[in-house]
Structure formats: C-alpha cells, structure tokens
Amino acid sequence: MTQHDSYHSFNFSELTPREAYKIMIGTIVPRPIAWVTTVSPDGVVNAAPYSFFNCLSADPPILALGVENLPDRSFKDTAYNIRMTECFTVNIVDRANVEAMSVTAAGVAPEVDELKLAGLTAAPGEKVACPRIAEAPVAFECERYLGIQVSSAREIILGRIVMAHIRADIIDPDTCYSDHEKLDAIGRMGGNGYAGTLDYFDWPTPSVEAVLGGLKQRVTTGGA
C-alpha cells in the first residue's frame, strides 16, 4: 500500500460555506445528476439539474436531492414546486443531453418554461402530475416523502419512486439489469467539469474465505 507523505487537513468548523462546497464538489466525484422536473401551482413546468443527489433505499425506493435556497433564503423553484405539489420527476442525464441540461441550469425567471427554452419535450407523468423529459434515457416519477431543512440555506428532499421510464434498449425487463454503455450517463465533477460513465471495470467482491485465506497466507509467509 502506498503511503503519502503529507496531507492538507481542513477543519470544517473553520471554513466558509463556499470553501466547504469547493472541497466537497472537487473530491466527492463523479456525482450523478438529477435533472429535476416540477410544475408550479400555476402550471408552469420547471427543469433544473442537481448534483447533490443519489439513491438511498430500495425498500421503500427512496432518492434524495440536496436543494440550496436562494441567497435571500427563499426557495428555488424546484423546492417550492415540490412543497406545493408534493411530486417531482428525476430525469437522468446522458451525454446526448448535456447541452440541453446546461440550458436548464440558467437562472431564468419562474414563469419561464425551461423545457421549451432548451428545445425539450414534456411527456405527461403516469403516476404524478408532473412531466418527464421525453429526450432523457431514464426518468423516475416521485412523490415527496420527506423534507429535511438542514439549515436556512439548504433542504434535503426525499422522494419515493412510484414509476420509472427507461429507454427500451437500456434495460432487460426480465432481469432488470441495465446496459451502462447504452445509458451513457454523465456525472458532475468540480467547477465546470463533467465525467462519463464509460470508463468502467468489474471488480468482484471476494468471498470471506478468500479474504481470510489470503490474510492467513500473508501471515504465514511474512508477505506484504
């Protein structure tokens, strides 16, 4: 095992929120992107990407979004719409949709339909009153499960998945296994960076017997 001679250590209680943010987004990588669609109480469709996102549970099927509030601590359109309508859809971003996704990240006024602005198609939801992005390879319709206000600056939103739409060439409906190459998903890096998921390799988890056997062999032989 290679030992590094030195580290830069950071006490997070001494960092500004911006410094903490830069450290986290530059090292917790790549982060999956939730391309979230919501509808306002007035019926305006909103779309925005969030990389503070992941799946947390399969039973029940729960995913989580970290949504930052605006500088004046008011809700962003996504958080407000979810609170008011109790539903949202998470669309997965593939390489083909990076440019369109970036358009929806612009801070336009609430009355602007980002999907139309980006030239995207809204497909009606089946279980929730919220559209998915027809061009996205995967979409998860979600009902709001729980909102956790971790501070005045940020809310964590848990959503229960009630319906998934996955492009037919990506998933085997009999086994539920997906083809990562056909999906070609994009993850978020630090700054303006993105990373593809095609840099892929398999590494099986070893059995307990194999692990303990290897340890016993190293102890017996004195190997590293």
C-alpha positions as CSV (number, residue, x, y, z in Angstrom):
1,M,0.0,0.0,0.0
2,T,1.4,3.4,-1.0
3,Q,1.7,5.8,1.9
4,H,1.5,9.5,1.0
5,D,4.0,11.7,3.0
6,S,1.6,14.6,3.6
7,Y,-1.9,15.8,3.6
8,H,-3.7,19.2,3.7
9,S,-6.2,18.9,6.6
10,F,-9.2,21.1,6.8
11,N,-11.3,21.8,9.9
12,F,-14.8,22.3,8.5
13,S,-15.8,24.4,11.5
14,E,-13.2,27.0,10.3
15,L,-14.3,27.0,6.7
16,T,-16.8,29.3,5.0
17,P,-19.7,27.5,3.3
18,R,-18.1,28.3,-0.1
19,E,-14.8,26.8,0.9
20,A,-16.6,23.7,2.2
21,Y,-18.6,23.5,-1.0
22,K,-15.4,23.7,-3.2
23,I,-13.7,20.9,-1.3
24,M,-16.7,18.6,-1.4
25,I,-17.6,19.0,-5.1
26,G,-14.0,18.7,-6.1
27,T,-13.4,15.4,-4.3
28,I,-16.8,13.6,-4.0
29,V,-16.8,12.7,-7.7
30,P,-18.3,11.9,-10.0
31,R,-21.8,12.8,-8.7
32,P,-24.9,11.6,-10.5
33,I,-27.1,14.4,-11.9
34,A,-30.7,14.7,-11.1
35,W,-32.4,16.6,-13.9
36,V,-35.5,17.5,-11.9
37,T,-38.8,18.5,-13.5
38,T,-41.6,20.1,-11.4
39,V,-44.7,22.1,-12.1
40,S,-45.7,25.3,-10.3
41,P,-49.1,25.8,-8.8
42,D,-49.9,27.9,-11.8
43,G,-49.0,25.1,-14.2
44,V,-45.6,26.3,-15.4
45,V,-43.1,23.5,-16.0
46,N,-39.6,23.9,-14.4
47,A,-36.5,21.9,-15.1
48,A,-33.1,22.2,-13.3
49,P,-30.1,19.9,-12.7
50,Y,-28.8,19.0,-9.2
51,S,-25.7,17.0,-8.4
52,F,-26.3,16.7,-4.7
53,F,-28.3,13.6,-5.5
54,N,-28.3,9.9,-5.0
55,C,-30.5,6.8,-4.2
56,L,-30.8,5.9,-0.6
57,S,-33.1,3.0,-0.3
58,A,-34.8,0.3,-2.4
59,D,-37.3,-0.8,0.2
60,P,-39.0,1.6,0.1
61,P,-37.5,3.1,-3.1
62,I,-36.2,6.5,-2.0
63,L,-33.9,9.0,-3.6
64,A,-32.6,12.3,-2.2
65,L,-32.0,15.8,-3.5
66,G,-30.0,18.5,-1.8
67,V,-31.5,21.8,-2.9
68,E,-29.8,25.1,-2.0
69,N,-32.0,28.1,-1.2
70,L,-31.6,31.4,-2.9
71,P,-29.2,34.0,-1.3
72,D,-32.2,35.6,0.4
73,R,-33.1,32.2,1.8
74,S,-36.2,31.9,-0.2
75,F,-36.9,28.6,-2.0
76,K,-35.7,27.9,-5.5
77,D,-38.5,27.0,-8.0
78,T,-37.7,23.3,-7.6
79,A,-38.1,23.2,-3.8
80,Y,-41.1,25.5,-3.8
81,N,-42.9,23.5,-6.5
82,I,-42.3,20.2,-4.7
83,R,-43.6,21.6,-1.5
84,M,-46.8,22.9,-3.2
85,T,-47.5,19.9,-5.5
86,E,-45.9,17.0,-3.5
87,C,-44.3,15.5,-6.6
88,F,-41.4,15.7,-9.0
89,T,-39.6,13.7,-11.6
90,V,-35.9,12.9,-11.7
91,N,-34.5,12.5,-15.2
92,I,-31.1,11.0,-15.8
93,V,-28.6,13.0,-18.0
94,D,-26.8,11.2,-20.8
95,R,-24.1,12.6,-23.0
96,A,-26.5,13.5,-25.8
97,N,-28.4,15.8,-23.5
98,V,-25.5,17.7,-21.8
99,E,-26.1,20.9,-23.8
100,A,-29.9,20.9,-23.2
101,M,-29.3,20.2,-19.5
102,S,-26.9,23.2,-19.2
103,V,-29.6,25.5,-20.7
104,T,-32.0,24.5,-17.9
105,A,-29.3,25.4,-15.3
106,A,-29.6,29.1,-16.3
107,G,-31.3,31.2,-13.6
108,V,-34.3,32.3,-15.7
109,A,-37.5,33.8,-14.1
110,P,-40.0,31.4,-12.6
111,E,-42.6,32.0,-15.3
112,V,-40.2,30.7,-18.0
113,D,-40.7,27.1,-19.1
114,E,-37.1,25.7,-19.2
115,L,-38.0,22.7,-21.3
116,K,-39.3,24.9,-24.1
117,L,-36.3,27.1,-23.8
118,A,-34.0,24.1,-24.2
119,G,-36.0,22.6,-27.1
120,L,-37.1,19.6,-25.0
121,T,-40.3,17.7,-24.9
122,A,-42.5,17.3,-21.8
123,A,-44.1,13.9,-21.6
124,P,-47.0,13.5,-19.2
125,G,-46.4,11.7,-15.9
126,E,-48.4,8.5,-15.4
127,K,-48.5,8.4,-11.6
128,V,-47.7,12.0,-10.7
129,A,-48.9,15.4,-12.0
130,C,-45.5,16.3,-13.3
131,P,-44.0,15.7,-16.7
132,R,-40.8,13.9,-17.5
133,I,-38.3,14.9,-20.2
134,A,-39.0,12.7,-23.3
135,E,-35.4,13.0,-24.5
136,A,-34.0,11.7,-21.2
137,P,-33.0,8.0,-21.2
138,V,-34.4,7.4,-17.8
139,A,-37.0,9.1,-15.6
140,F,-38.2,8.4,-12.1
141,E,-41.6,9.8,-11.1
142,C,-41.5,10.6,-7.4
143,E,-43.9,11.6,-4.6
144,R,-42.5,13.8,-1.9
145,Y,-41.7,11.5,1.0
146,L,-40.0,13.9,3.4
147,G,-38.3,17.3,3.5
148,I,-35.4,17.9,5.9
149,Q,-34.4,21.6,6.4
150,V,-30.8,21.1,7.4
151,S,-30.3,24.9,7.6
152,S,-31.8,28.1,6.3
153,A,-29.6,27.6,3.3
154,R,-30.5,24.1,2.2
155,E,-33.2,21.5,2.2
156,I,-32.8,17.8,1.6
157,I,-35.8,16.4,-0.2
158,L,-36.6,12.7,-0.1
159,G,-38.7,11.3,-2.9
160,R,-40.4,7.9,-3.1
161,I,-40.2,6.5,-6.6
162,V,-43.6,5.4,-7.9
163,M,-42.8,4.9,-11.6
164,A,-39.7,4.5,-13.8
165,H,-39.4,5.1,-17.5
166,I,-36.3,3.5,-19.1
167,R,-35.5,3.5,-22.8
168,A,-36.1,0.1,-24.2
169,D,-32.5,-0.5,-25.4
170,I,-31.0,0.2,-22.0
171,I,-32.8,-2.3,-19.7
172,D,-33.7,-6.0,-19.9
173,P,-37.3,-6.1,-18.5
174,D,-36.9,-9.7,-17.4
175,T,-33.8,-9.3,-15.3
176,C,-34.0,-5.6,-14.6
177,Y,-30.3,-5.3,-15.5
178,S,-29.3,-2.1,-17.4
179,D,-26.6,-1.6,-20.1
180,H,-24.3,1.2,-18.8
181,E,-22.9,1.7,-22.3
182,K,-26.4,2.3,-23.8
183,L,-27.2,4.6,-20.9
184,D,-24.0,6.7,-21.3
185,A,-24.8,8.7,-18.2
186,I,-22.9,11.8,-17.2
187,G,-21.6,12.7,-13.7
188,R,-20.6,16.0,-12.2
189,M,-17.1,16.9,-11.3
190,G,-15.7,20.1,-9.7
191,G,-16.0,23.5,-11.3
192,N,-17.4,23.2,-14.9
193,G,-16.3,19.6,-15.2
194,Y,-18.3,16.5,-16.2
195,A,-17.3,12.9,-16.5
196,G,-18.7,10.0,-18.5
197,T,-19.5,6.6,-17.1
198,L,-18.0,4.6,-19.9
199,D,-14.7,4.3,-18.1
200,Y,-15.9,1.1,-16.5
201,F,-14.4,-2.0,-15.0
202,D,-15.7,-5.0,-13.0
203,W,-14.1,-5.9,-9.6
204,P,-16.0,-8.7,-7.9
205,T,-16.3,-8.6,-4.1
206,P,-14.2,-11.5,-2.7
207,S,-15.7,-14.2,-0.5
208,V,-14.9,-14.2,3.2
209,E,-13.0,-17.5,2.7
210,A,-10.8,-15.9,0.0
211,V,-10.1,-12.8,2.1
212,L,-9.3,-14.8,5.3
213,G,-7.2,-17.3,3.3
214,G,-5.2,-14.5,1.7
215,L,-4.6,-13.0,5.2
216,K,-3.5,-16.3,6.6
217,Q,-1.1,-16.8,3.7
218,R,0.5,-13.4,4.2
219,V,0.9,-14.0,7.9
220,T,2.5,-17.4,7.3
221,T,4.9,-16.3,4.6
222,G,5.5,-12.8,6.1
223,G,4.5,-11.3,2.8
224,A,3.2,-7.7,2.5
